[in-house]
Amino acid sequence: MNRLGTHEKADMFSAVQTVMTLTAIPSGYLTGLLYHHNPTLLFSVILGLYIVLMVIMFFLPDPQKHSQVLEPYKNM
């Protein structure tokens, strides 16, 4: 994020906020439907999503190995 300019940061933050808002609006209704259908189903879906996110996390690059900010300062 430090390499982005002011306008690029603003575009990035607005895109993240838009996605968060679009996913947050229907989530309350969907969780209410799941809980009304079967209360344990809601917690099963939450557990499943946590597992999916943990699997995705293993495929992300390690920020310690790919330090972008410190690279230019090593040559000084």
MOPAC internal coordinates of N, CA, C and O (Angstrom, degrees):
PM7 1SCF
backbone

  N    0.0000 0     0.00 0     0.00 0    0    0    0
  C    1.4444 1     0.00 0     0.00 0    1    0    0
  C    1.5208 1   111.46 1     0.00 0    2    1    0
  O    1.2310 1   119.50 1   156.45 1    3    2    1
  N    1.3237 1   118.55 1   -23.55 1    3    2    1
  C    1.4528 1   119.81 1  -177.38 1    5    3    2
  C    1.5167 1   112.21 1   -71.53 1    6    5    3
  O    1.2310 1   119.96 1   158.31 1    7    6    5
  N    1.3103 1   117.67 1   -21.69 1    7    6    5
  C    1.4618 1   120.05 1  -179.72 1    9    7    6
  C    1.5237 1   112.36 1   -83.28 1   10    9    7
  O    1.2310 1   119.85 1   166.63 1   11   10    9
  N    1.3052 1   117.89 1   -13.37 1   11   10    9
  C    1.4555 1   121.24 1  -179.77 1   13   11   10
  C    1.5156 1   110.54 1   -79.56 1   14   13   11
  O    1.2310 1   121.14 1   -32.09 1   15   14   13
  N    1.3084 1   115.43 1   147.91 1   15   14   13
  C    1.4511 1   120.54 1   175.89 1   17   15   14
  C    1.5210 1   110.62 1   -79.07 1   18   17   15
  O    1.2310 1   121.19 1    -0.53 1   19   18   17
  N    1.3148 1   115.33 1   179.47 1   19   18   17
  C    1.4632 1   120.42 1  -177.09 1   21   19   18
  C    1.5126 1   111.91 1   -62.88 1   22   21   19
  O    1.2310 1   120.26 1   135.71 1   23   22   21
  N    1.3205 1   117.11 1   -44.29 1   23   22   21
  C    1.4652 1   120.51 1  -178.50 1   25   23   22
  C    1.5338 1   111.47 1   -69.34 1   26   25   23
  O    1.2310 1   120.58 1   142.85 1   27   26   25
  N    1.3329 1   116.49 1   -37.15 1   27   26   25
  C    1.4571 1   119.13 1   178.65 1   29   27   26
  C    1.5246 1   111.18 1   -66.96 1   30   29   27
  O    1.2310 1   120.24 1   141.91 1   31   30   29
  N    1.3393 1   117.15 1   -38.09 1   31   30   29
  C    1.4639 1   120.21 1   176.55 1   33   31   30
  C    1.5180 1   110.71 1   -64.21 1   34   33   31
  O    1.2310 1   120.54 1   138.04 1   35   34   33
  N    1.3194 1   116.57 1   -41.96 1   35   34   33
  C    1.4664 1   120.14 1   179.13 1   37   35   34
  C    1.5231 1   110.58 1   -63.63 1   38   37   35
  O    1.2310 1   120.13 1   139.23 1   39   38   37
  N    1.3308 1   117.36 1   -40.77 1   39   38   37
  C    1.4660 1   120.38 1   177.32 1   41   39   38
  C    1.5244 1   111.30 1   -64.46 1   42   41   39
  O    1.2310 1   120.55 1   140.14 1   43   42   41
  N    1.3341 1   116.55 1   -39.86 1   43   42   41
  C    1.4589 1   120.51 1   179.95 1   45   43   42
  C    1.5291 1   110.63 1   -65.98 1   46   45   43
  O    1.2310 1   120.20 1   134.07 1   47   46   45
  N    1.3149 1   117.22 1   -45.93 1   47   46   45
  C    1.4594 1   120.14 1  -179.61 1   49   47   46
  C    1.5214 1   111.31 1   -66.00 1   50   49   47
  O    1.2310 1   119.86 1   142.14 1   51   50   49
  N    1.3128 1   117.87 1   -37.86 1   51   50   49
  C    1.4647 1   118.99 1   179.08 1   53   51   50
  C    1.5232 1   111.18 1   -69.17 1   54   53   51
  O    1.2310 1   119.99 1   145.04 1   55   54   53
  N    1.3232 1   117.63 1   -34.96 1   55   54   53
  C    1.4632 1   119.70 1   176.96 1   57   55   54
  C    1.5261 1   110.97 1   -66.42 1   58   57   55
  O    1.2310 1   120.38 1   138.57 1   59   58   57
  N    1.3288 1   116.88 1   -41.43 1   59   58   57
  C    1.4666 1   120.18 1   178.39 1   61   59   58
  C    1.5206 1   110.25 1   -64.65 1   62   61   59
  O    1.2310 1   119.91 1   136.58 1   63   62   61
  N    1.3203 1   117.78 1   -43.42 1   63   62   61
  C    1.4613 1   120.99 1   179.76 1   65   63   62
  C    1.5277 1   111.62 1   -64.41 1   66   65   63
  O    1.2310 1   120.16 1   143.34 1   67   66   65
  N    1.3272 1   117.30 1   -36.66 1   67   66   65
  C    1.4605 1   120.74 1   178.02 1   69   67   66
  C    1.5246 1   111.14 1   -64.97 1   70   69   67
  O    1.2310 1   120.58 1   134.72 1   71   70   69
  N    1.3188 1   116.49 1   -45.28 1   71   70   69
  C    1.4675 1   120.15 1   179.11 1   73   71   70
  C    1.5240 1   110.56 1   -64.35 1   74   73   71
  O    1.2310 1   120.35 1   137.70 1   75   74   73
  N    1.3199 1   116.94 1   -42.30 1   75   74   73
  C    1.4669 1   120.08 1   178.83 1   77   75   74
  C    1.5252 1   111.34 1   -62.27 1   78   77   75
  O    1.2310 1   119.93 1   138.96 1   79   78   77
  N    1.3155 1   117.74 1   -41.04 1   79   78   77
  C    1.4628 1   121.00 1   179.66 1   81   79   78
  C    1.5172 1   111.11 1   -67.65 1   82   81   79
  O    1.2310 1   120.22 1   137.49 1   83   82   81
  N    1.3195 1   117.18 1   -42.51 1   83   82   81
  C    1.4621 1   120.25 1  -178.54 1   85   83   82
  C    1.5336 1   112.03 1   -67.60 1   86   85   83
  O    1.2310 1   120.02 1   151.87 1   87   86   85
  N    1.3155 1   117.57 1   -28.13 1   87   86   85
  C    1.4635 1   118.97 1   176.86 1   89   87   86
  C    1.5259 1   112.03 1   -87.00 1   90   89   87
  O    1.2310 1   119.89 1   154.13 1   91   90   89
  N    1.3266 1   117.82 1   -25.87 1   91   90   89
  C    1.4595 1   120.33 1  -178.52 1   93   91   90
  C    1.5231 1   112.20 1   -77.74 1   94   93   91
  O    1.2310 1   119.78 1   150.10 1   95   94   93
  N    1.3151 1   118.02 1   -29.90 1   95   94   93
  C    1.4620 1   120.83 1  -177.04 1   97   95   94
  C    1.5317 1   111.85 1   -62.26 1   98   97   95
  O    1.2310 1   118.77 1   127.25 1   99   98   97
  N    1.3360 1   119.95 1   -52.75 1   99   98   97
  C    1.4710 1   118.01 1  -178.58 1  101   99   98
  C    1.5329 1   114.29 1   -82.53 1  102  101   99
  O    1.2310 1   119.55 1   172.07 1  103  102  101
  N    1.3317 1   118.46 1    -7.93 1  103  102  101
  C    1.4652 1   119.04 1  -174.31 1  105  103  102
  C    1.5259 1   112.13 1   -67.76 1  106  105  103
  O    1.2310 1   119.51 1   143.69 1  107  106  105
  N    1.3093 1   118.53 1   -36.31 1  107  106  105
  C    1.4632 1   120.08 1   177.97 1  109  107  106
  C    1.5165 1   112.20 1   -63.96 1  110  109  107
  O    1.2310 1   120.72 1   137.57 1  111  110  109
  N    1.3169 1   116.23 1   -42.43 1  111  110  109
  C    1.4682 1   120.57 1   178.52 1  113  111  110
  C    1.5325 1   110.98 1   -65.31 1  114  113  111
  O    1.2310 1   120.76 1   136.14 1  115  114  113
  N    1.3349 1   116.15 1   -43.86 1  115  114  113
  C    1.4669 1   119.55 1  -178.88 1  117  115  114
  C    1.5231 1   112.00 1   -66.24 1  118  117  115
  O    1.2310 1   120.19 1   140.32 1  119  118  117
  N    1.3235 1   117.23 1   -39.68 1  119  118  117
  C    1.4637 1   118.69 1   178.37 1  121  119  118
  C    1.5244 1   110.89 1   -68.08 1  122  121  119
  O    1.2310 1   120.22 1   145.71 1  123  122  121
  N    1.3292 1   117.18 1   -34.29 1  123  122  121
  C    1.4585 1   119.81 1   175.55 1  125  123  122
  C    1.5193 1   111.93 1   -64.04 1  126  125  123
  O    1.2310 1   120.55 1   139.06 1  127  126  125
  N    1.3268 1   116.56 1   -40.94 1  127  126  125
  C    1.4626 1   120.26 1   177.17 1  129  127  126
  C    1.5239 1   111.88 1   -64.26 1  130  129  127
  O    1.2310 1   120.90 1   136.29 1  131  130  129
  N    1.3301 1   115.89 1   -43.71 1  131  130  129
  C    1.4636 1   119.19 1   179.04 1  133  131  130
  C    1.5231 1   111.19 1   -63.06 1  134  133  131
  O    1.2310 1   120.21 1   136.89 1  135  134  133
  N    1.3150 1   117.21 1   -43.11 1  135  134  133
  C    1.4600 1   120.26 1  -178.85 1  137  135  134
  C    1.5255 1   111.30 1   -67.79 1  138  137  135
  O    1.2310 1   120.57 1   143.08 1  139  138  137
  N    1.3243 1   116.52 1   -36.92 1  139  138  137
  C    1.4578 1   120.29 1   179.08 1  141  139  138
  C    1.5355 1   111.11 1   -66.83 1  142  141  139
  O    1.2310 1   121.13 1   142.49 1  143  142  141
  N    1.3287 1   115.45 1   -37.51 1  143  142  141
  C    1.4713 1   120.34 1   179.62 1  145  143  142
  C    1.5266 1   111.03 1   -69.37 1  146  145  143
  O    1.2310 1   121.01 1   128.55 1  147  146  145
  N    1.3266 1   115.67 1   -51.45 1  147  146  145
  C    1.4620 1   120.86 1  -179.47 1  149  147  146
  C    1.5322 1   106.87 1  -160.30 1  150  149  147
  O    1.2310 1   119.14 1   -64.98 1  151  150  149
  N    1.3288 1   119.25 1   115.02 1  151  150  149
  C    1.4713 1   120.76 1  -175.67 1  153  151  150
  C    1.5292 1   113.95 1   -59.70 1  154  153  151
  O    1.2310 1   119.48 1   147.13 1  155  154  153
  N    1.3158 1   118.60 1   -32.87 1  155  154  153
  C    1.4639 1   119.00 1   179.48 1  157  155  154
  C    1.5342 1   111.76 1   -74.81 1  158  157  155
  O    1.2310 1   120.17 1   160.17 1  159  158  157
  N    1.3097 1   117.28 1   -19.83 1  159  158  157
  C    1.4624 1   120.45 1   178.64 1  161  159  158
  C    1.5319 1   110.82 1   -64.69 1  162  161  159
  O    1.2310 1   120.54 1   142.66 1  163  162  161
  N    1.3166 1   116.58 1   -37.34 1  163  162  161
  C    1.4653 1   120.49 1   179.01 1  165  163  162
  C    1.5263 1   110.62 1   -60.57 1  166  165  163
  O    1.2310 1   120.16 1   133.52 1  167  166  165
  N    1.3161 1   117.30 1   -46.48 1  167  166  165
  C    1.4600 1   120.33 1  -179.15 1  169  167  166
  C    1.5236 1   111.42 1   -70.59 1  170  169  167
  O    1.2310 1   119.72 1   150.43 1  171  170  169
  N    1.3081 1   118.15 1   -29.57 1  171  170  169
  C    1.4627 1   121.06 1   175.70 1  173  171  170
  C    1.5279 1   110.65 1   -67.14 1  174  173  171
  O    1.2310 1   120.49 1   139.36 1  175  174  173
  N    1.3218 1   116.66 1   -40.64 1  175  174  173
  C    1.4700 1   120.57 1   178.14 1  177  175  174
  C    1.5253 1   109.81 1   -65.34 1  178  177  175
  O    1.2310 1   119.97 1   137.19 1  179  178  177
  N    1.3271 1   117.67 1   -42.81 1  179  178  177
  C    1.4684 1   121.20 1   178.65 1  181  179  178
  C    1.5282 1   110.27 1   -61.31 1  182  181  179
  O    1.2310 1   120.12 1   135.17 1  183  182  181
  N    1.3258 1   117.37 1   -44.83 1  183  182  181
  C    1.4620 1   120.97 1   178.20 1  185  183  182
  C    1.5277 1   110.97 1   -62.40 1  186  185  183
  O    1.2310 1   120.43 1   137.89 1  187  186  185
  N    1.3262 1   116.78 1   -42.11 1  187  186  185
  C    1.4589 1   120.45 1   177.98 1  189  187  186
  C    1.5161 1   112.29 1   -62.09 1  190  189  187
  O    1.2310 1   120.18 1   139.27 1  191  190  189
  N    1.3238 1   117.26 1   -40.73 1  191  190  189
  C    1.4677 1   120.24 1   178.51 1  193  191  190
  C    1.5217 1   111.66 1   -66.98 1  194  193  191
  O    1.2310 1   120.25 1   142.56 1  195  194  193
  N    1.3400 1   117.12 1   -37.44 1  195  194  193
  C    1.4672 1   119.69 1   175.59 1  197  195  194
  C    1.5241 1   111.11 1   -62.56 1  198  197  195
  O    1.2310 1   120.10 1   139.44 1  199  198  197
  N    1.3111 1   117.41 1   -40.56 1  199  198  197
  C    1.4615 1   120.81 1   178.93 1  201  199  198
  C    1.5231 1   110.79 1   -64.98 1  202  201  199
  O    1.2310 1   120.30 1   137.49 1  203  202  201
  N    1.3288 1   117.04 1   -42.51 1  203  202  201
  C    1.4661 1   120.81 1   178.11 1  205  203  202
  C    1.5273 1   110.37 1   -61.61 1  206  205  203
  O    1.2310 1   120.10 1   137.18 1  207  206  205
  N    1.3320 1   117.41 1   -42.82 1  207  206  205
  C    1.4626 1   120.01 1   179.47 1  209  207  206
  C    1.5252 1   112.30 1   -66.83 1  210  209  207
  O    1.2310 1   120.01 1   145.48 1  211  210  209
  N    1.3320 1   117.58 1   -34.52 1  211  210  209
  C    1.4693 1   119.71 1   176.60 1  213  211  210
  C    1.5210 1   111.42 1   -66.86 1  214  213  211
  O    1.2310 1   120.18 1   141.87 1  215  214  213
  N    1.3194 1   117.26 1   -38.13 1  215  214  213
  C    1.4627 1   120.33 1   177.45 1  217  215  214
  C    1.5257 1   109.93 1   -65.85 1  218  217  215
  O    1.2310 1   120.16 1   138.01 1  219  218  217
  N    1.3366 1   117.29 1   -41.99 1  219  218  217
  C    1.4667 1   120.48 1   177.58 1  221  219  218
  C    1.5216 1   110.21 1   -62.55 1  222  221  219
  O    1.2310 1   120.31 1   141.56 1  223  222  221
  N    1.3239 1   117.01 1   -38.44 1  223  222  221
  C    1.4608 1   121.15 1  -178.46 1  225  223  222
  C    1.5242 1   111.98 1   -60.57 1  226  225  223
  O    1.2310 1   119.80 1   146.82 1  227  226  225
  N    1.3237 1   117.98 1   -33.18 1  227  226  225
  C    1.4604 1   120.63 1  -179.49 1  229  227  226
  C    1.5252 1   112.10 1   -68.77 1  230  229  227
  O    1.2310 1   119.56 1   158.94 1  231  230  229
  N    1.3276 1   118.44 1   -21.06 1  231  230  229
  C    1.4554 1   121.38 1  -179.34 1  233  231  230
  C    1.5207 1   113.25 1   -94.39 1  234  233  231
  O    1.2310 1   119.75 1   175.69 1  235  234  233
  N    1.3233 1   118.08 1    -4.31 1  235  234  233
  C    1.4648 1   121.19 1   177.87 1  237  235  234
  C    1.5184 1   109.85 1   -78.67 1  238  237  235
  O    1.2310 1   120.05 1   -32.46 1  239  238  237
  N    1.3356 1   117.51 1   147.54 1  239  238  237
  C    1.4713 1   118.83 1   179.21 1  241  239  238
  C    1.5257 1   111.27 1   -69.81 1  242  241  239
  O    1.2310 1   121.08 1   -30.04 1  243  242  241
  N    1.3112 1   115.54 1   149.96 1  243  242  241
  C    1.4568 1   121.64 1   179.37 1  245  243  242
  C    1.5253 1   108.93 1   -77.84 1  246  245  243
  O    1.2310 1   119.54 1   -57.48 1  247  246  245
  N    1.3395 1   118.48 1   122.52 1  247  246  245
  C    1.4669 1   119.14 1  -178.85 1  249  247  246
  C    1.5244 1   113.00 1   -67.01 1  250  249  247
  O    1.2310 1   119.20 1   157.88 1  251  250  249
  N    1.3169 1   119.13 1   -22.12 1  251  250  249
  C    1.4612 1   120.82 1   177.71 1  253  251  250
  C    1.5199 1   111.52 1   -69.53 1  254  253  251
  O    1.2310 1   120.39 1   147.72 1  255  254  253
  N    1.3250 1   116.85 1   -32.28 1  255  254  253
  C    1.4667 1   120.68 1  -179.68 1  257  255  254
  C    1.5191 1   112.04 1   -81.77 1  258  257  255
  O    1.2310 1   119.99 1   153.14 1  259  258  257
  N    1.3265 1   117.63 1   -26.86 1  259  258  257
  C    1.4607 1   122.05 1  -175.95 1  261  259  258
  C    1.5151 1   109.67 1  -117.04 1  262  261  259
  O    1.2310 1   120.44 1  -116.95 1  263  262  261
  N    1.3135 1   116.75 1    63.05 1  263  262  261
  C    1.4591 1   120.89 1  -179.26 1  265  263  262
  C    1.5166 1   109.42 1   -78.14 1  266  265  263
  O    1.2310 1   120.40 1   -66.67 1  267  266  265
  N    1.3377 1   116.84 1   113.33 1  267  266  265
  C    1.4671 1   121.28 1  -178.19 1  269  267  266
  C    1.5152 1   111.71 1   -86.81 1  270  269  267
  O    1.2310 1   119.99 1   148.93 1  271  270  269
  N    1.3014 1   117.63 1   -31.07 1  271  270  269
  C    1.4599 1   120.43 1  -173.95 1  273  271  270
  C    1.5175 1   111.23 1   -78.46 1  274  273  271
  O    1.2310 1   119.24 1   142.24 1  275  274  273
  N    1.3166 1   119.06 1   -37.76 1  275  274  273
  C    1.4516 1   121.68 1  -175.16 1  277  275  274
  C    1.5144 1   113.52 1   -81.27 1  278  277  275
  O    1.2310 1   119.02 1   161.57 1  279  278  277
  N    1.3089 1   119.47 1   -18.43 1  279  278  277
  C    1.4645 1   121.72 1  -176.78 1  281  279  278
  C    1.5358 1   113.19 1   -57.89 1  282  281  279
  O    1.2310 1   118.64 1   130.55 1  283  282  281
  N    1.3457 1   120.20 1   -49.45 1  283  282  281
  C    1.4627 1   118.42 1  -178.49 1  285  283  282
  C    1.5221 1   113.28 1   -64.95 1  286  285  283
  O    1.2310 1   119.79 1   151.90 1  287  286  285
  N    1.3324 1   118.00 1   -28.10 1  287  286  285
  C    1.4536 1   120.66 1  -176.05 1  289  287  286
  C    1.5110 1   112.62 1   -81.00 1  290  289  287
  O    1.2310 1   119.07 1   166.04 1  291  290  289
  N    1.3235 1   119.39 1   -13.96 1  291  290  289
  C    1.4520 1   121.77 1   178.77 1  293  291  290
  C    1.5260 1   110.92 1   -70.48 1  294  293  291
  O    1.2310 1   119.86 1   152.14 1  295  294  293
  N    1.3227 1   117.88 1   -27.86 1  295  294  293
  C    1.4525 1   121.65 1  -177.69 1  297  295  294
  C    1.5191 1   112.25 1   -84.26 1  298  297  295
  O    1.2310 1   119.36 1   171.62 1  299  298  297
  N    1.3041 1   118.83 1    -8.38 1  299  298  297
  C    1.4743 1   121.47 1  -177.41 1  301  299  298
  C    1.5002 1   111.37 1   -83.37 1  302  301  299
  O    1.2310 1   120.10 1   180.00 1  303  302  301

